[in-house]
Amino acid sequence: MPDGSLIKDLRRIYFHQKKDYSKIILFRKLIRLLFKPKNKIFTVNDRGTFKTYINSKTLAFFFYFIMGVPKSDEQMRVPSWIFKSPHSVKIAYLREAFSMEGTILKKLTEIRFITKDELFAKDVQELLSEVGIKSFVRPRIGGTHRTRQYRISIYRKENFAIFKNIGWSTDFHKRRFRKLCVKYRISRKWSSAKKKVID
């Protein structure tokens, strides 16, 4: 994910987050659950930005050479094998990507995803399309340093209903998405019917 990276020398897996500490907890939880590393996972607060990392050449090599995750100085992309994977894997990737970089506007009119990498934005848009969700990619100027970014926007009830099958990993997103579903009267039965059409 964009908030995570592999250090250039492939000796460390690194993740940082400024606004939502629950994502730090999620990162640590997933690393422990999936890999059960013996190495300690460190977390520090660097002037308001939480950083967590694990020093493990084995894990870094696995992510880079097997999973196709780029190093910190390389272009961010959705790994090519994701597009060739079963529907459930695409859904899982989108769930974690949006839980890290996505948000739901307070007015509950848009699901939004922001990245500084244009090719990554287009990859995510293509992946959304493959699970039946229409989205739009637009350039913008934003962030702390006012740099060029790319915004993926999802609108309309039919797209929100399919997104319900993707879901969220963080409690904040889950609560706000429930409000969105209430606003648009998206029931579990309705979203399941939409999923069957896509499958």
C-alpha positions, 0 to 999 in steps of 0.5 A: 500500500502507498503508506507502506514501503520496502527500504531500498536495501530490502532489509526493512518493511516500513509503514507510516500513518499520520491521521489514523492510528488504527491503521498502524494497529492493523498493519502490526496485526496482519504481519503477526497473523500472516507471518508470525515473525520472530523479529520485534515490530517497532512503533514510534511517534515522529512529530505526530506521524506514527511509524512502525517497521520490522527489520527482516530481510526474509520478509522484504525479499518475499514481498519484493520478489514473490509478491511484486511490492515495489521498493520505496524508490520505485513506481507504485503499482498494483502487482500484475498477479492480482489481475490474474487472481480469483475475484476474492483476491481482487476484493481483498486487495481493494479492501485493504487499499481503500482502508489505507488510502480511501475515505468516505465524504462526510456528505456520504456522496462519494468514496474517494481514494488519493495517491501520488502515482498516476499509474497506481491510480489507473491500476486501482481504477481497472481493478474496480472495473473488474469487480463491477464498479465504475470510477473516475480518476482526476488529477489534483494538487494537495497534500502537505507539500501541495504536490500533484496527486490523483483522486479516484472517485466512486459515485452512485448507489449501484456502485456503493452497493457493489462496494459493500461486498468489498467492505472496510478493515477499519472501524471508522470506515465501517461506521461511516459506510453503514451511514452511507448504506442507510442513506441510499437504502442499500440492504444486504440482500440488494448488494448480494444480488448485485454481486451475483450479477457481477460474478 
